[in-house]
């Protein structure tokens, strides 16, 4: 499990959260799942993964 992460985690409030997963032995194969929740959002917001 990773997170939670918030917009200002990188020191800038810009609507972006950058997450870079690295492992010299590779990343675990299989099905990965993610959940995205809005926090202090009015209306709807678009996002990309």
Secondary structure, DSSP 8 states (H G I E B T S, - for coil): ------GGGGS--SS--------TT----S--------SS--S------
